[in-house]
Amino acid sequence: MRPTQYLVLASNGGGISLDQILSILFFVMLTLYFLTDIPQRLQFYRYSKAAASRLAILESLVNEGIAKVKSYIAKIGFENPDQIIAMFIDNYFMINPVDIEPIDIIRRMGHLIENNEVKFKTDLARQLPKLGREALNNMAVSIAIASALYEVYKILRHYYLLGKKYENWILLMQLSVILPQIVKELTPYVKAIEGIAKGVPIGDSVGPLVAFKLAGLSPRIEIVEDTVVSVVDIEGRRVYVIKAKGPGATVGKPGKAVAKLVEDLKCNVSRIITIDAALKLEGERTGQIAEGSGAAIGDPGPEKIEIERAAVKCGAPLDAIIIKMSNEEAIKPMSKELSEAAEKAYERVLELIRTRTRPGDNVIVVGVGNSVGVY
């Protein structure tokens, strides 16, 4: 009798077959799977390791972003960049207004946003008194990006440590699944810091770029803080072009500018046209232009509602032209496709002015977006 036929021989010639042994092993494995926590512990160690490795990648991105800000601070002659980082990266926040009482929530939100921005820039100017206005805006945006990256990292690290603390493998699994996507989405923001610090136009600058094409080198009048208006004549129409004040990195206050301008014009406005970057869907082409109605502006609400209220008050049609791009393209230096799209949007605005207004009309055109690198 060969050993392969029977693993164990009994004295009476009987034995245990391979099938019986496999059945016993299957029963043991089934018992371990359903009656012990061994599978859960294996899942815990697996996803804990996966989440930790991806979180380490995110941490390196955050450190890279902070290092770029430090390098920029050192280049402008500040001897202790670590002091600036310690003061601003993790020290500023804004508490949202009470939303269970909707009365005047927009006014309260606008006040808080403006107060937070003023406080941040005032404190930064106190630490870096030699910086001019444009350079200060560039620095503020660069620090804000690094701060946002660090905030995202802190939140994800919190949930990772929470999952480890309570051995919650499901939470760790969710983190390990979502972290690769988050890392890919945040990587362009790290790369954008250097470009913004140098004053290079980004994808989100297409709105101001269209406004620049309309206004040319005509005088800029600061109508509200960080926001300018230029007056040009286009085939007999008096066109008021509003954009954030460049070439520093700022989005200005286009809503307040429109509200003040219509008040100065005593509502003698025939049309309001807004141009802004918009997030494209996967599969859509970068630089695709779409035209619609409404205020094309992606703020939390205070600026957008100012434009809408001005249009309603004056009975002026409100047109929107958007230029589609991805999140990555919006924050990166402007690509050739987006530069060409800005030219097409400019032609579209001219067509709107020619076909939907008459000579002698007052038209307001708002180039919404970050004016970094755009005069």
FIFI-589337 format. One record per residue (C-alpha): z, y, x; residue number from 1; residue in one letter. Coordinates in steps of 0.02 Angstrom, whole numbers, plus 50000, padded with zeros to 5 digits. Each point is the difference from the previous one (the first is absolute). Layout:
BEGIN
      up   north    east    nr   rest
       Z       Y       X   NUM      A
...
END
This chain:
BEGIN
      up   north    east    nr   rest
   50000   50000   50000     1      M
   49947   50168   50071     2      R
   50122   50149   50010     3      P
   49878   50107   49903     4      T
   50019   49893   49845     5      Q
   50188   50020   49987     6      Y
   50115   50125   50081     7      L
   50158   49901   49967     8      V
   50014   49811   49987     9      L
   50139   49921   49901    10      A
   50072   49829   50038    11      S
   49919   49928   49844    12      N
   49829   50060   50055    13      G
   50001   50153   49885    14      G
   49983   50183   50054    15      G
   49972   50182   49951    16      I
   49819   50052   49985    17      S
   49925   50163   50061    18      L
   49975   50055   49820    19      D
   50184   49980   49966    20      Q
   50046   50102   50152    21      I
   49880   50138   49947    22      L
   50076   49997   49826    23      S
   50174   50019   50073    24      I
   49943   50144   50111    25      L
   49917   50083   49851    26      F
   50160   49983   49899    27      F
   50102   50073   50143    28      V
   49880   50147   50020    29      M
   50001   50030   49813    30      L
   50190   50001   50001    31      T
   50005   50122   50146    32      L
   49873   50113   49915    33      Y
   50082   50011   49830    34      F
   50185   49973   50037    35      L
   50022   50101   50160    36      T
   49957   50175   50059    37      D
   49905   49942   50154    38      I
   49828   50054   49931    39      P
   50068   50173   49959    40      Q
   50074   50017   50174    41      R
   49833   49952   50077    42      L
   49914   50130   49891    43      Q
   50132   50128   50050    44      F
   49972   49972   50187    45      Y
   49812   49999   49979    46      R
   49987   50164   49904    47      Y
   50140   50082   50099    48      S
   49902   49973   50159    49      K
   49836   50058   49921    50      A
   50079   50159   49928    51      A
   50089   50038   50164    52      A
   49840   49989   50102    53      S
   49905   50114   49882    54      R
   50146   50122   49990    55      L
   49997   50008   50189    56      A
   49817   50052   49993    57      I
   50045   50137   49876    58      L
   50142   50058   50112    59      E
   49881   50014   50147    60      S
   49884   50108   49892    61      L
   50144   50114   49953    62      V
   50053   50015   50182    63      N
   49820   50039   50049    64      E
   49992   50139   49870    65      G
   50164   50075   50057    66      I
   49944   49989   50181    67      A
   49842   50099   49958    68      K
   50104   50135   49917    69      V
   50115   50007   50152    70      K
   49849   50014   50114    71      S
   49931   50144   49897    72      Y
   50169   50089   50002    73      I
   50011   49979   50189    74      A
   49824   50071   50024    75      K
   50044   50162   49912    76      I
   50142   50027   50123    77      G
   50154   49939   49907    78      F
   50114   49915   50126    79      E
   50096   49884   49883    80      N
   49883   49918   49872    81      P
   50132   49869   49959    82      D
   50106   50138   49925    83      Q
   49860   50049   49880    84      I
   49970   49819   49952    85      I
   50184   49969   49968    86      A
   50012   50158   49895    87      M
   49846   49978   49890    88      F
   49943   49819   49991    89      I
   50145   49934   49897    90      D
   50087   50156   49938    91      N
   49897   50074   49858    92      Y
   49982   49938   49822    93      F
   49974   50066   49825    94      M
   50088   49941   49843    95      I
   49884   49993   49850    96      N
   50047   50107   49849    97      P
   50079   49926   49844    98      V
   49860   49924   49897    99      D
   50094   49944   49844   100      I
   49992   50184   49947   101      E
   49815   50047   50012   102      P
   50024   50185   49963   103      I
   49945   50105   50152   104      D
   49990   49844   50110   105      I
   49839   50064   50081   106      I
   50082   50165   50045   107      R
   50152   49911   50071   108      R
   49894   49877   50098   109      M
   49893   50140   50071   110      G
   50156   50095   50052   111      H
   50072   49848   50089   112      L
   49837   49959   50089   113      I
   49980   50179   50059   114      E
   50182   50014   50053   115      N
   49989   49838   50100   116      N
   49840   50057   50087   117      E
   50069   50172   50042   118      V
   50162   49926   50068   119      K
   49905   49875   50108   120      F
   49881   50129   50074   121      K
   50136   50131   50024   122      T
   50110   49879   50097   123      D
   49850   49942   50102   124      L
   49951   50180   50042   125      A
   50178   50033   50056   126      R
   49990   49855   50122   127      Q
   49822   50042   50058   128      L
   49994   50191   49995   129      P
   49848   50013   50115   130      K
   49883   49910   49880   131      L
   49874   50100   49899   132      G
   49978   49973   49815   133      R
   49855   49876   50012   134      E
   50080   49900   50140   135      A
   50164   49997   49903   136      L
   49910   49929   49848   137      N
   49917   49867   50107   138      N
   50167   49954   50076   139      M
   50084   49994   49828   140      A
   49869   49881   49931   141      V
   50007   49889   50155   142      S
   50189   49986   49987   143      I
   49987   49969   49813   144      A
   49881   49854   50030   145      I
   50116   49924   50131   146      A
   50148   50025   49883   147      S
   49908   49914   49856   148      A
   49956   49853   50111   149      L
   50181   49983   50054   150      Y
   50058   50009   49819   151      E
   49884   49858   49949   152      V
   50060   49897   50148   153      Y
   50182   50030   49954   154      K
   49975   49944   49820   155      I
   49908   49841   50050   156      L
   50129   49963   50134   157      R
   50136   50022   49867   158      H
   49923   49867   49889   159      Y
   49971   49885   50148   160      Y
   50182   50010   50053   161      L
   50053   49982   49819   162      L
   49897   49840   49986   163      G
   50078   49931   50158   164      K
   50175   50050   49948   165      K
   49992   49907   49835   166      Y
   49878   49865   50062   167      E
   49876   50053   49866   168      N
   49841   49913   50055   169      W
   49902   50063   49850   170      I
   50031   50181   50052   171      L
   49950   49958   50178   172      L
   49843   49913   49936   173      M
   49951   50156   49904   174      Q
   50027   50106   50155   175      L
   49898   49884   50111   176      S
   49856   50006   49875   177      V
   49998   50190   49975   178      I
   50038   50056   50179   179      L
   49825   49965   50072   180      P
   49922   50113   49868   181      Q
   50129   50137   50032   182      I
   49971   49991   50188   183      V
   49811   50020   49974   184      K
   50025   50148   49883   185      E
   50122   50090   50116   186      L
   49903   49976   50162   187      T
   49879   50145   49963   188      P
   50147   50117   49973   189      Y
   50059   49966   50177   190      V
   49827   50038   50067   191      K
   49990   50158   49894   192      A
   50149   50082   50083   193      I
   49905   50039   50159   194      E
   49849   50070   49906   195      G
   50105   50112   49888   196      I
   50100   50063   50149   197      A
   49836   50050   50083   198      K
   49936   50084   49842   199      G
   49856   49880   49964   200      V
   49934   49999   49820   201      P
   50045   49841   49904   202      I
   49923   49915   49849   203      G
   50114   50094   49881   204      D
   49925   50162   50068   205      S
   49837   49976   49902   206      V
   50059   50115   49860   207      G
   50039   50145   50117   208      P
   49839   49963   50095   209      L
   49898   50023   49840   210      V
   50095   50162   49970   211      A
   49959   50056   50178   212      F
   49815   49965   49969   213      K
   50008   50112   49847   214      L
   50103   50140   50079   215      A
   49924   49996   50174   216      G
   50083   50129   50113   217      L
   50041   50121   49860   218      S
   50174   50077   50009   219      P
   50149   49890   49951   220      R
   50134   50085   49895   221      I
   50167   49909   49990   222      E
   50030   49999   49814   223      I
   50157   49890   50007   224      V
   50089   49917   50145   225      E
   49884   49894   50109   226      D
   49857   50023   49876   227      T
   49851   50117   50017   228      V
   49862   50064   49888   229      V
   49828   50063   50048   230      S
   49879   50092   49887   231      V
   49814   49963   50015   232      V
   49846   50037   49898   233      D
   49895   49851   49947   234      I
   49843   50049   49904   235      E
   50087   50141   49909   236      G
   50161   49905   49965   237      R
   50162   50060   50076   238      R
   50076   49842   50073   239      V
   50183   49993   50053   240      Y
   50023   49860   50127   241      V
   50178   49936   50021   242      I
   50060   49884   50137   243      K
   50151   49967   50108   244      A
   50014   50116   50149   245      K
   49923   49919   50153   246      G
   49979   49943   50130   247      P
   50181   49941   49995   248      G
   50050   49840   49910   249      A
   50053   50057   49828   250      T
   49948   49968   49820   251      V
   50059   50171   49940   252      G
   50040   50037   49819   253      K
   49833   49997   49908   254      P
   50080   49995   49828   255      G
   50102   50157   50027   256      K
   49848   50083   50078   257      A
   49894   49965   49846   258      V
   50139   50061   49884   259      A
   50017   50163   50096   260      K
   49813   50026   50012   261      L
   49968   49979   49813   262      V
   50142   50120   49968   263      E
   49922   50128   50118   264      D
   49832   49975   49914   265      L
   50082   50016   49829   266      K
   49926   49831   49951   267      C
   49822   50060   50028   268      N
   49951   49829   50067   269      V
   49849   49900   49942   270      S
   50033   49837   50091   271      R
   50122   49915   50119   272      I
   49933   49866   50119   273      I
   50114   49889   50105   274      T
   49945   49889   50145   275      I
   50111   49868   50079   276      D
   50001   49833   50088   277      A
   50033   49848   49890   278      A
   50051   49822   50036   279      L
   49853   49881   49985   280      K
   50011   49824   49931   281      L
   49959   49852   50111   282      E
   49812   49976   49997   283      G
   49961   50183   49970   284      E
   49904   50098   50130   285      R
   50087   50127   50111   286      T
   49942   50176   49961   287      G
   49945   49960   49823   288      Q
   50011   50157   49891   289      I
   50052   50001   49818   290      A
   50011   50144   49877   291      E
   50118   50016   49853   292      G
   50118   50114   49907   293      S
   50177   50050   50044   294      G
   50094   50055   50154   295      A
   49955   49898   50153   296      A
   50163   50010   50096   297      I
   50121   49863   50049   298      G
   50168   50086   50001   299      D
   50157   49942   49906   300      P
   49964   50124   49860   301      G
   50053   50180   50032   302      P
   49836   50060   50078   303      E
   49889   49899   49883   304      K
   50082   50066   49843   305      I
   49980   50179   50062   306      E
   49811   49975   50007   307      I
   49996   49916   49830   308      E
   50105   50137   49920   309      R
   49889   50135   50076   310      A
   49844   49915   49931   311      A
   50076   49982   49827   312      V
   50066   50178   50000   313      K
   49829   50072   50042   314      C
   49898   49874   49902   315      G
   49904   49959   50160   316      A
   49916   49830   50021   317      P
   50083   49899   50138   318      L
   49882   49897   50109   319      D
   50049   49870   50129   320      A
   49897   49935   50145   321      I
   50073   49857   50102   322      I
   49946   49922   50164   323      I
   50052   49818   50013   324      K
   50081   49924   50153   325      M
   50133   49873   50048   326      S
   50179   50040   50047   327      N
   49956   49967   50181   328      E
   49850   50117   49996   329      E
   50101   50137   49916   330      A
   50123   50013   50145   331      I
   49883   49962   50145   332      K
   49887   50129   50085   333      P
   49855   50040   49884   334      M
   49856   49877   50014   335      S
   49815   50040   49997   336      K
   49985   49926   49824   337      E
   50134   50118   49933   338      L
   49926   50150   50089   339      S
   49833   49963   49918   340      E
   50087   49973   49833   341      A
   50079   50173   50016   342      A
   49825   50074   50015   343      E
   49945   49907   49843   344      K
   50155   50059   49907   345      A
   49961   50178   50054   346      Y
   49825   49983   49925   347      E
   50078   49929   49841   348      R
   50115   50151   49985   349      V
   49853   50118   50022   350      L
   49908   49906   49863   351      E
   50150   50016   49883   352      L
   50009   50187   50032   353      I
   49813   50023   49970   354      R
   49987   49893   49843   355      T
   50166   50029   49912   356      R
   50036   50182   50033   357      T
   49901   50161   49982   358      R
   49974   50148   50116   359      P
   50150   50116   49991   360      G
   50123   49859   49967   361      D
   50159   49974   50100   362      N
   50017   49822   50065   363      V
   50149   49922   50091   364      I
   49967   49859   50123   365      V
   50150   49908   50074   366      V
   49980   49891   50155   367      G
   50153   49888   49988   368      V
   50066   49906   50151   369      G
   50067   50020   50175   370      N
   49917   50144   50094   371      S
   50036   49930   50174   372      V
   49855   50052   50112   373      G
   49914   50098   49861   374      V
   50001   50191   50005   375      Y
END
